[in-house]
Amino acid sequence: MHPVNFDPTDPGHDHHADHHHHGAIRIGIGGPVGSGKTALTAALCRALGDSVNLAVVTNDIYTTEDADFLRKTGVLDVERIEAVQTGACPHTAIRDDITANLDAVERLEHRFPGLELVLIESGGDNLTAVFSRGLVERQIFVVDVAGGDKVPRKGGPGVTTADLLVINKTDLAPMVGADLGVMTADAHRMRGDLPVISQSLVETPDAPAVAEWVRAQIRALTTAG
């Protein structure tokens, strides 16, 4: 699938101010359970790993499953992947008390001087789950067609305020009876000028449109800092 209403040269973030930046740029990846957050994180590591000094923090409630998956795929050196066990709903660690995630980022920055980017993946949560702006400068929210084409119009802060909305697993749309036209139209209606990308990691395994959006954020935040 091609990206929808997406200009990679436009960071698409003028709805909030950039603060003076120190250390690695932090981008959050959130969304419901099973939407493809870990697969997208792996794809971005593959796409950016050769050109960007990056690391990953994962959040799971009781396990380190997402971190273990990323380590097994070999997309990054295992030392570049930190796991946070939230012990409660994931939004508690990405929004309410971000200390554990900030500590994980600090460990990575100490371990890898010159670190440019940390991707912080939330555990699966609902449409209200957003990252604290004290934790990330940008946030990506991932939904998938298997949830039904009604998901974008349900709204919620994840859909309406994230810097980028990704409609994932578009190759499954015919199998689950989801109308991509309805999903994308509703997404744009709910989000105004904020960007939306539709993708299938089966068809584009390295998530090129999302990777280019991330590069645009790095350029914008580096310039702002």
Secondary structure, 3 states (H helix, E strand, C coil): CCCECCCCCCCCCCCCCCCCCCCCEEEEEECCCCCCHHHHHHHHHHHHCCCCCEEEEEEECCCCHHHHHHHHHCCCCHHHEEEEECCCCCHHHHHHCCHHHHHHHHHHHHHCCCCCEEEEECCCCCCCCCCCCCCCCEEEEEEEHHHCCCHHHHCCHHHHHCCEEEEECHHHHHHHCCCHHHHHHHHHHHHCCCCEEECCCCCCCCCHHHHHHHHHHHHHHHHHC
